[in-house]
Amino acid sequence: MINAENIHKFYDNLHVVKGVSLQVKKGEFVSIVGKSGAGKSTLLHILGTLDKPSKGTVTYDQTDVTTLSSKELATFRNSRIGFIFQFHHLLAEFSALENAMIPALIQKQPVEQAKSKARELLTYLGLEERLEHKPSELSGGEQQRVAVARALINNPDVILADEPSGNLDSATSKELHDLLFKLRADFQHTFIIVTHNEELAELSDRKLTMQDGILVE
């Protein structure tokens, strides 16, 4: 489903990603581990079209996303990719329901349709009593589940997660890990996750280690 070939990324004279090639199958759960500064998040951002490689190609099915314009990339990203970050990036002035709706509204879905889908997802995630609460009124784990709902609302092919449990305590981290695998089982999403959590990595279909800008199987 995803094919990255010979990905390089330079920031001025700093060579962060050094010729990485990676193939991910539909429905696969892949974890990428490694020390801080190894290039994991940079690679994830390139796979997620948030950043362009200095060299190399990223293909989703038959679409080479490295050839798309900024506008085309934004449309592609909104419909095909869901993102979960360590810091949830929820909008403080919006409720849980409104935060979860945002990607659907960007896609110009009717408001009531977006609201219904967001409510359904938040209920599935155990937040049916928290729909109107703002982020400051939610626990860290609840905020992260709102972020998961936001990532899922456009039914993307792939979920990319950057340290999704990095800001959570151990019990809440385990709950999130269990949830991610339940999502894969229930919805057949493809997951690529950058993590320092070895427990999560060991549960994955594949654990890849990144070291000094390259992948070590």
Secondary structure, DSSP 4 states (H G I P E B T S, - for coil): -EEEEEEEEEETTEEEEEEEEEEE-TT-EEEEE--TTSSHHHHHHHHTTSS--SEEEEEETTEEGGGS-HHHHHHHHHHHEEEEESS----TTS-HHHHHHHHHHHTT--HHHHHHHHHHHHHHTT-TT-TT--GGGS-HHHHHHHHHHHHHTT--SEEEEESTTTTS-HHHHHHHHHHHHHHHHHH--EEEEE-S-HHHHHHSSEEEEEETTEEE-
